[in-house]
């Protein structure tokens, strides 16, 4: 698929300014789009939009199809008449430069549920009809997701009261509902029908607000790049609802889990713990689950980035009881068959391949045969070989790029470019300076310029780099559960820095 030469900004909606404890899909989101237009930027890249669970990671969502209620705009619910000014006046305040997830849970979620109750009682017949249509159109995932979340909340509360040591849903719940037995499922659905309806309204709120925002962005010439993790979370309605599509035993427990093998960065590898797909079942079913997943994403965004694309060619499979990832093995995946099926059913696939990691010839062939652009990270470019010389074969050096790539200064998993440069060695700093033939008094903008001037069709800059922020503003530190992860937010005054003469001039100068 053709990706026209463009520039973009990486910013998750949680990082938008707002009057409350988290970024929302309200006026500041529309304001952000307006500022993108003024700066000449045509791409807005976000992280996964699913409802987050433990650790608040967008990459460990409770559903691959649902939206995150945390993002629902209270401002818009107030305008629509489902919340009063008095409701919003109860906001206790928090640091506007970070997401306060504790306050989201304790203050915002109860307000969202109150708004949903008000909606069910006061919405017009026309709006109720639209809600009923939404529920019908999304019943394939909505019914299971809302029931799963209600059951999860029940058992989470019970586990907290009883101080349960292992509260994993597929170990702690009643076995009948773990296995989704029809009688048990019907009993739970009947008993908690009111709570389930509230959850459905929250999904309606989210998708209504998101759809309106996307339409506005598209009307202004802005395309949205979304993101899906290759794997679903172990704690997800996806696993609960589609057990035969994963490797599970008769009790619903995982027999194998995902990870990556030992490497330079970790002598024991990484044990991710995600469920492994039973690809034979997916193939036998004509990849219908994946078709629904990609189709659903393409309703929400214009372009899809597939995280850990490499795992669709081959993946590292680890026994579920293994203490580390060392005892895993490589297993082939039917990525080629899947993409052929997807292309047949959906047409051209506007997909970006996150191809970072062990890039084999087979992975390159899978990516290139379907013309998916891969990723280039400038922070990875400046390294030395085993002899201590500059590694001129480093595939992240700009002179190695092809046009069908997406270049980033860094991603959500990297330090900010300012923080990265401050942390590298003296030799590496010298290499960076010599490469750009400049001093380092403006090093962040030197990398931004390099990205924008490169031959890559897409150049994406994290908002933190545009603001030249240091390490304390990074979005995520992988393999950690730090409180700061996923919590960075930009300030309202930072919007104007998007339209700085330097950024706008560079975009024009380099034909983006």
Buried (B, 14 or more C-beta within 10 A) or exposed (E): EEBEBBBBBBBBBBBBBBBBBBBBBBBBBBBBBBBBBEBBBBBBBBBBBBBBBEBBBBBBBBBBBBBBBBBBBBBBBBEBEBBEEEBBEEBEEBEBBBBBBEBBEEBBBEBBBBBBBBBBEEBEEEBEEBBEEBBEEBEEBBBBBBBBBBBBEBBBEEBEEEEBEEBBBBEBBEEBBBBBEEEBBEEBBEEBEEBBBBBBBBBBBBBBBBEBBBEBBEEEEBBBBBBBBBBBBBBBBBBBBBBEBBBBEEEBBBBBBBBBBBEEEBEBBBBBBBBBBBBEBBEEBEBEBBBBBBEBBBEBBBBBBBBBBBBBBBBBBBBBEBEBBBBBEEEEBBBBEBBBBBEEBEEEBBBBBBBBEEBEEBBBEBBBEBEBBBBBBBBBBBBBEEEEEBBEEBEBBBEEBEEBBBBBBBBBBBBBBBBBBBEBEEEBBEBBBEBBEEEBEBBBBBBBBBBBBBEBBBBBBBBBBBBBBBBEBBBBBEEEEEEBBBBBBBEBEBBEBBBBEEBBEBBEEBEB
